[in-house]
Amino acid sequence: MRKYYLVLAALNELVLLDDPTKIPITKAEICRRADVSKTFIYKYKEELLDPINRAIIQQNIKIRIALKSHKLSFSSDSKDRLMESLKRRIQSLEDENKQLRHEKELLLGKLANR
């Protein structure tokens, strides 16, 4: 039963740290900190596995919210640079596409002459 409390303590520690980028809440991390096997936490589905899964879900929600707010905070200068970069990429892909079409026509012509 001591291991059971070590797992809960490890989970609470990770929840309190609340730093998913450096120390994410994972079953592996909890097992490592509590010095138990993953099999052990799966033995106690309601007592251990469910709280761990809830904590992971909450962490993932926080990460998604942080990513969305980060995406919305682009400066107009960054957006302009990104647009220019994407335009250059589109142009290079269009040029490559033209070249490949030309090569295809040449190969089809050679094939037709055989």
N, C-alpha and C positions, 0 to 999 in steps of 0.2 A: 504494500500500500504506500510505502515511502516513495516509490517511483512515480506513482500516480500524482502525488503532491509536487514532485519535482517537475513533472510535465506542466502542470497548471502554473507553477511559479515561472517557468521558462516562457510560457505563453503570455502571462501577465507582464513580464519584463519586456518582451518584444512589443506588446501593445503600448506600454508606457513610453518606450523609446520613440515610437511613432516616426521611424525613419525608413520608409520602404525602399528608398533608393540605395542606401548603404547596407541596411540590415533588414531585408524583407522577411515577413512572417511566412515561413514555409514549414511543412511537416518535417523536412530534413533538418532545418535549423533548430526547431524545437527539440527534436530527438537528440541532436548533437549537444545542445545546451543541458538537457536533462540526463544525458548519458543513458538513453534507452533506445531500443530498436523501433523501427516503424511498425513492426508487427505488434508491439506492445500497445501502441495507441489505437490500433485497429481492434484490439480486444475489448476496449471500452468505448464503444461507439457513441453512446449517449453522453457519457461522462467526460470524455476527452476529445473524440473526433468531431463531434458536433460543435463544441465551442471553438475548436481550431478552425474548422471550415467557416464559421461565422466571422471570425477575426480576419481570415484571408479575404473573404468577400468584402468586408468593410474596408480593408486596405486597398483592394482593387478599385472600389468605388472612389476612394480618396485619390488614387493615382489617376483615374480617368478624369476626375474633376480638375485636377492640377494640370493635366495635359491639355484639356480643353481651354482652360484659362490661359495657358501658355501660348496656344495656337492663336488665340484672339489678340494677343498682345504684340503682334508684329508691328514695327514702325512702318510708316509709309515708305521710307527709304529702303527698308528690307524688302518690302513687297515689290518695289520698283526693280530692285536688283534680281529678285526671284523671277519676276516677269521677263526681264531681259534674258536671263539665263535660260528660261524655258523657251523663249522665242528662238534663241540661237540653237537650242537642242532640236526644236521642231524643224528649223531650216536645214540643219545637218541631216536629219532623218529624211526630209523630202529630197534632198540632193542624193543621198544614198539610194533612195527608192527609185529615182530617175535613172541612176547609173545601173541598178540591177535590172530595171525594165529594158534598158538598152542592151545589156549583155544577154538577157533572155531572148530578145528579138534576133540578135546575132546568132545565138546557138540554135534557135528554131530554124533560121535560114540555112545554116549549115546542115542541119538534120534533114531539111526538106530537099536539099540538093543531093543527098546520098541516093 
